[in-house]
C-alpha cells in the first residue's frame, strides 16, 4: 500500500487520540535526537570536519525516520487501522 499524505494524517490522529501507542524506544530516540540537535556538542563535528560534520545529523534523523516509518507500518498492520 503506498504511503499517501492522508494515510500519514490518519496515523498522526491515531497517535494523538491514543488509538496507537508509540513504542518507548521511538520516543527515546525522538527525544535524544532533539536534545542532541540543539546541544552545543552537536557543533563539534561541524567545527572539526566542516560540512562533512553534518553527516552525524543526517544519520541521526535518518534513524529516527526509520523508527517512525516502522511505527506507521505497525499501526497499518493492526486490526481496525485506517
C-alpha positions as CSV (number, residue, x, y, z in Angstrom):
1,X,0.0,0.0,0.0
2,X,1.5,3.4,-1.0
3,X,2.2,6.0,1.7
4,X,-0.1,8.9,0.9
5,X,-0.4,12.1,2.8
6,X,-3.8,11.2,4.0
7,X,-2.5,8.0,5.5
8,X,0.1,9.8,7.5
9,X,-2.5,12.3,8.8
10,X,-4.6,9.3,9.9
11,X,-1.6,7.8,11.6
12,X,-0.9,11.0,13.5
13,X,-4.6,11.3,14.5
14,X,-4.4,7.7,15.8
15,X,-1.3,8.5,17.9
16,X,-2.8,11.7,19.2
17,X,-6.1,10.1,20.1
18,X,-4.4,7.2,21.9
19,X,-5.6,4.6,19.3
20,X,-1.9,3.8,18.6
21,X,0.8,3.8,21.2
22,X,4.3,4.7,20.1
23,X,6.9,2.2,21.3
24,X,9.1,3.6,24.1
25,X,12.3,3.2,22.0
26,X,10.8,5.5,19.4
27,X,10.0,8.2,22.0
28,X,13.5,7.9,23.5
29,X,15.1,8.2,20.0
30,X,13.0,11.3,19.2
31,X,13.9,13.0,22.5
32,X,17.6,12.1,22.1
33,X,17.7,13.3,18.5
34,X,16.1,16.6,19.5
35,X,18.3,17.2,22.5
36,X,21.4,16.3,20.5
37,X,20.4,18.6,17.6
38,X,20.1,21.6,19.9
39,X,23.0,20.9,22.2
40,X,26.4,22.6,21.8
41,X,28.1,19.2,21.5
42,X,26.5,18.8,18.1
43,X,28.6,21.7,16.8
44,X,31.9,19.9,17.4
45,X,31.8,17.7,14.3
46,X,30.9,20.7,12.1
47,X,33.8,22.7,13.6
48,X,36.3,19.9,13.0
49,X,35.1,18.5,9.7
50,X,33.2,21.4,8.2
51,X,30.2,20.5,6.0
52,X,31.1,16.8,6.4
53,X,30.2,17.2,10.0
54,X,26.6,17.3,9.1
55,X,26.7,13.5,8.4
56,X,26.1,12.7,12.0
57,X,22.9,14.8,11.9
58,X,21.7,13.1,8.8
59,X,22.4,9.7,10.2
60,X,20.6,10.5,13.4
61,X,17.5,12.0,11.7
62,X,17.6,9.1,9.2
63,X,17.4,6.5,12.0
64,X,14.6,8.4,13.6
65,X,12.7,8.5,10.3
66,X,13.1,4.7,10.0
67,X,11.6,4.3,13.5
68,X,8.7,6.5,12.7
69,X,8.0,4.5,9.4
70,X,8.2,1.3,11.5
71,X,5.6,2.7,13.8
72,X,3.4,3.7,11.0
73,X,3.6,0.2,9.4
74,X,2.9,-1.4,12.8
75,X,-0.3,0.8,13.0
76,X,-1.3,-0.3,9.5
77,X,-0.9,-3.9,10.4
78,X,-3.1,-3.6,13.5
79,X,-6.7,-4.7,13.2
80,X,-9.0,-1.7,12.6
81,X,-6.3,0.6,11.4
82,X,-7.1,3.2,8.7
